[in-house]
């Protein structure tokens, strides 16, 4: 079954982007290539149960089993040794990615208290967008009663064929990303 956001991208959004940015070739239209969801767990070095609980929650949120990330270097000030688990990560592609984006834009982000939109300034040089969330409880997959500690996460949207940040903003806005109004 094709996700509704992917269907909408193919039928409505891609033609709008071609018209707005005067793109002649369908293959040159900006598109989301993958979504990377990352949770850094500092206390995971001392207590492995915190890391396992975060991995379970991230798996529930994304619908895919996360990978445990390990420290590349030893850092004495943070009591981290090389090879110790320090976070969990999931890379979403294709149908699962579109389902996750649909739930994020339409269900999770509006549940944030006093939400006025996401900033337009979080693009890198390659026009990828990174969004930081401070709590995982905004996702309906997480049961509020079973939370032992709140955990933040970073969500990166990797965008291909975006020549400028305006094209990337246009793509994400048409997909449903609630950007703040210009200040």
N, C-alpha and C positions, 0 to 999 in steps of 0.2 A: 504494500500500500504506500502510495506517495504522500509524504507529509504535506499539510496544507500550505505551509510557508514556502516550500520548494515549488509547489504548483503555482502559487501566486508570483514567485520570482520569475518563473519561466513565462507566464502568460501576461503579467502586468508590469512588473518592476523592470525587467530587462529592456522591453521596448521603451519605457519611460526614460530610462538612463540613456539609451541610444539617442532618443530625441533631445533630451536636455543637454547632453554633452557633445552632440553631433558626431556620434560614433557610427561608422558605416559597417563595420564588420561585427557580427554577433560574437565572435570569439574574443574580441577586445573589450567586451563589457565587463566592468568590475564585478567580482563575485567573492563570496566568503569561501576560502579554501579549507580552513579548519578552525576550530575553537579549542583553545587550551585552557583548562581550568587547573589552577595550582593552589595548594594550601601549604604554607610554611608552618611547621609545628616546632617551635623552639624547645618546648618542654618534652618533646618526643625523645630527646637524647637521654633524659633522666628516667622517664616512665614510658615503656613501650605500649602500655594499654591505651594511653592518650592517642598515640599514633594509629593504633588499630581501630579505635573508635572513630577518629577523623577519616580514615580510609573507608570505613563502612558507611559513614554519612555521605561522603563524596560519591561513593558508588550508588547510593540511593538517589542522590540528586541528579546525577548524569545518566544513570542507566548503564554504566560501563565500569568494569573493575579498574581501580586506580593502580598506578605504579608507585612503589615506594622510592623516593629520591634519597640518595646518600650524599654526605658531605664530601666534596672534592679535596678540601684541604683541612688540616687541623688548625683550629683557632683557639688558643689558650684562654683568651679573655672571655669567650662564650662557653668554655668547657666542652668544646666539640672536637672529637678526634676524626681523623680521616676514615671514611667508610661508615660512619654512624648515620642512622636514618634521621633526616631533618625535615621531611615533607612528603606530600603525595601529589601526584599529577595525573590528569586524564587528558588525552587528545581525542577530540570528537571530529568525525568526518561524515560526509554524506547525509543519510536520512536521520541518524541519531543526532547529528549536529543541528539540523533544521528543527527537529522536535524540541531540543534543548533551548534553542534561541526563541522559539515560539513561547515556551513556558516562561522563560526569563523575561521577555518583553511584556507579555500580557498578564502574567500572574505574579511573578516574584517581585519585580521592581516596583509595581504600584503598592505592594504591601509594606514598603519601607516607610517608616514614620516621617512626616513632614517632607515627603519626596517632591522635589521640584524639577527633576530631570537630571541627566548625567552631563558632565562637562564636555565641551567640544574640544578641549585642549589636550586630550590624552592620546594623541597620535604620535607615532615615532616617524623616523625618516622614510621608512618603507610604507607609510600610510596604514600601518596596523593599529588597531584600537585596543587599549587595555583599560579595563574597568575593575576597580577595587571595591569589594564588598566587605563590610565590617562584621556581619553576622550571617550564619548559615540558616538561621531560623525563618528567613523570609520565603524559603522554598516550602511548598505544601507537602513535599515528601518527608520532611523532617517532623517527627512527633515532638512537640514542645515539652511534654512531660518527661521524656527520656534524655533530654540534653543535660550533660554534666557541666559543660563549659562552652561558651560561645567561641566560634572560630571564624576568622575572616578568610577571604580567598581572592585571588586575582583571576580575571577572565580575559583572555586575549583573543581578539578576532583577527585572524590572519587573512588579509584581503589581497587577491591577485588582480592584476591589470588596472589598479587605481593609479593614474598618472599624478593626481594631486589629492590633497586632503579633502578638497571640495567633492571630488568623485566618491571618496570613501564615506564622507558624511552623507552624501545623497543616497548611496546604497544602504547604509545602516538606517537612515531615516525612513526610507521606503519600506524596509523590512520591519520597522516598528520600534526602533530604538528611540526612547523618549529623551531627546536632547533638551537642555535648558535653552530658554530664549536668550538671544544675544543681550549681554549686559550693556 
